[in-house]
Amino acid sequence: MLTLTENAQFAIRSLAESIDDPADAGVRIATTQGNDGDGPQLELAIVPAPAPGDQVVDEGGARVFLDSAAALMLDAETLDAQVDTAAQEVNFFVS
């Protein structure tokens, strides 16, 4: 199962606060088809709740929703984040 670093937990909680009702909000990681025959790619979005069938990872109040393909791809991985406050952006990466 996907695990979250403290940086990722903080970033996800902060992003979820932008939703009107942040109690059930989180980030959703879903697979999309890559361009020109590339394999599947991961897409991250801030959402108010998980989609039906999503696997839910909840660590330290940070919620990540994974579609079934993303859950398989990220099994036994760790999600980390780097916050750039000057650029007002968050970069997530898997290790």
N, C-alpha and C positions, 0 to 999 in steps of 0.2 A: 504494500500500500504506500502511496505517496506520503512523504513527510515534509514538514515545513520548518525552515529555519526561523529564528526569532525575527530576522529582518523581513522575511516573507510574511510572517504573521502580522507584523506592524503595518506593512504596506497594504495588505489585504483588508485589514480592519479599517485603515484610513480610506481606502477606495470605497469600501462598502458604506461608509458614512455619507457618500454622495447620493445614495438612494433615499427616496422619501421615507420608507419604512425599513431602516437598516437591520432590524432584528433578525430577519431571515436571509438577508442579502449576503453576497459573496462574489467570488469570481468563478466563471465557468470556463473550463478548458475543454474544447471540442476539436475533433479532427475535421479537416477539410482536404479536398483533393488538391494536390500540388499542380503547378503549371507545367505544361509541356511534358507530361508523363512522369513528373517527379512523384515520389511517394507521398503519403499523407503528411500534412503539416498540422501544427497545433495552432489554434486560435484562442485567444483569451478575451473575455468580455466581462464587464461588471453587470451583474444581474440581480433582481430582487429575490429570486428563489431558484432552487434547482429545477431542471426539466424532468419530466417523468422518466424514470429509469436511470437517472444520474447516480453515480456513487458519490457520497458526501464525505469529505475529509474535514473534520473540525478540530483544530488545534489552537488552544489559547484564545478562543473566540473568533478565530479567522476561519472562514468557511470557503472551501474549494469544491466545486461541483465538476465531476468528470463524466463525459459521455463514455460509453462502454469501450470504444476503441482507445480513447485517451487513457482510460484507467489501465488498460493492458500495456500501453506504451510506457506509462509512467510508474508501473508497479516496481517497488523497491528503489525508487529514485527520490531525490530530495529537491524541493523547490526553494530557491533562494531569490533574493531581490536586492537590487542596488537602487537607492533613492538619490536622485540628483535634485536637491532643493533649488539650486540656482536655475536649472532648466525646467523645473517643475515636471519631472518625469520619473517614472519607475521602470526599471528594466528587470524582468524576471528571467531566470535561467535555471536549468536543471543540471544537477551533478550526481 
